[in-house]
Amino acid sequence: MADGTSRAAPYLGVAAAFRARIADGTWAPGQRLPSRGELGTEFSVGENVIRRAQELLITEGLLEGRAGSGTYVRAPHQRRTMLRTPATGLAGPGFDGTFEADSIAKVPAPPDIAERLAADAGALCVRTVYEIFADRQPALLCTSWEPMAITGGTVVVLPEGGPLAGRGVAARMAHLGITVTRAVETIRPVHLDRDQAQLLGVPAGTQATLIQRTHHDTSGRPVETADLLIPADRWDITYDIPVPPTT
């Protein structure tokens, strides 16, 4: 088999050869790959092996498939900075406040969300999915959960509806006489599933930065929790943390 491909796992060997061609510039960014039939003949393997090799490199972000056109070498994206501040949350160049939001009430909390909200598993919540854009391209995906035990039956039950639409967790909770005093964030790397990747316009399996954020009131009770997903190959996250002056 050409290019040192592996007999034990042929698609892995083919994928390694593809990586080498991309790394040394044989296949340039934006270039369309030969057909699977042509590559199968070159590597003495079936088209299914070529397909699996291509799917692996699509997952790794080196290739991209274009419906009805073929498979291309993915052009690298310019890295940008997303700034995290207590006042503005997450923002970056090109952010103009454009977003789409979809809320669903009476969604049972999955076990991990219920634990973060200090609620019983299956407790009813309002789940809101936000798609946030920069320069009209998807930049951030946020899934927020709020217990209906707190907001149910009030005018602020939907984060993007009612008189305080879009005002944020703290302002909406204040309307209910609840004071939000802190937000706790946990950051870790993850790989995007197919649905998440589709919303963010990246291949499935792309590495992302996950920020798990939970807002707490004065008693320490969690009043909202959210998962924020940011593609790691496109965005650096910079935290700007004020330090109070010493006396």
Residue, then its C-alpha position, 0 to 999 in steps of 0.5 A: m500500500a502506498d505511502g506506508t499505510s497500515r494493513a491493520a487499520p488501512y484508513l488510519g494509514v491513509a489519513a496519516a498520508f493525507r495529513a502529511r500532504i496537507a502539512d508539506g503543502t502538497w495539498a494547499p488550503g482550499q484545494r479540492l481533493p481527488s475523487r474517492g475513486e482516484l484516491g482508492t486506486e492510488f492507495s490500493v484501497g476501497e472507497n470506503v477506506i478513503r471515506r473513513a480517512q476523510e471523515l477522520l480528518i474532517t473531525e480533526g478540522l483539516l478537511e471539510g466536506r461541501a455538499g455536492s462539491g467534494t472534500y477540500v483542505r480546510a483553510p485555517h481561520q484567523r484566531r481572535t480574542m474573546l474578552r471576559t469582563p465582569a461588566t460585559g460578559l464575553a465579547g470580542p471583535g465583530f460582536d454587535g449584539t446579534f444573537e438568536a434565542d430559543s426558549i422552551a419551558k417545562v423541560p426536565a433538568p438532566p441529572d448534571i444540570a439538576e445537580r448544578l442547580a441543587a434541584d431534584a433530577g427532572a425538576l422543570c426548567v426553562r431551557t434557552v439556547y443562544e446562538i451568538f454571532a460575530d461578523r455574522q458568523p457563529a461564535l458562541l453557543c450558550t445553553s441556559w437553564e433556570p428552575m421554574a420553581i423560581t421563575g414559573g408563573t412570573v413575567v420574567v419566566l422567559p429570558e428573552g420575553g416580557p418586560l425585562a427581555g434581554r436584561g440578563v439573569a441579575a436584572r430579571m431575578a432582581h425583579l423577583g426580589i432575588t439578589v444575584t451576588r456571584a457567578v461561578e465558572t468552570i472551564r474545560p476542553v470538550h469536543l463538539d457533538r454533531d448538533q453543537a458543531q452544526l450550530l457553530g459552523v464547524p466539523a463534528g468533533t472540533q475541540a471547544t472551550l466549555i465554560q460552565r457558569t452558575h449564578h448564585d443569590t445571597s443565600g448561595r442558592p443557584v438560580e441559573t446555570a449555563d454551558l457556553l461553547i466556544p470553538a477553540d481553534r478560532w477564539d482565545i479567551t482573555y479574562d480582564i479581572p479588576v483588582p481593588p486598590t489596597t488601602 
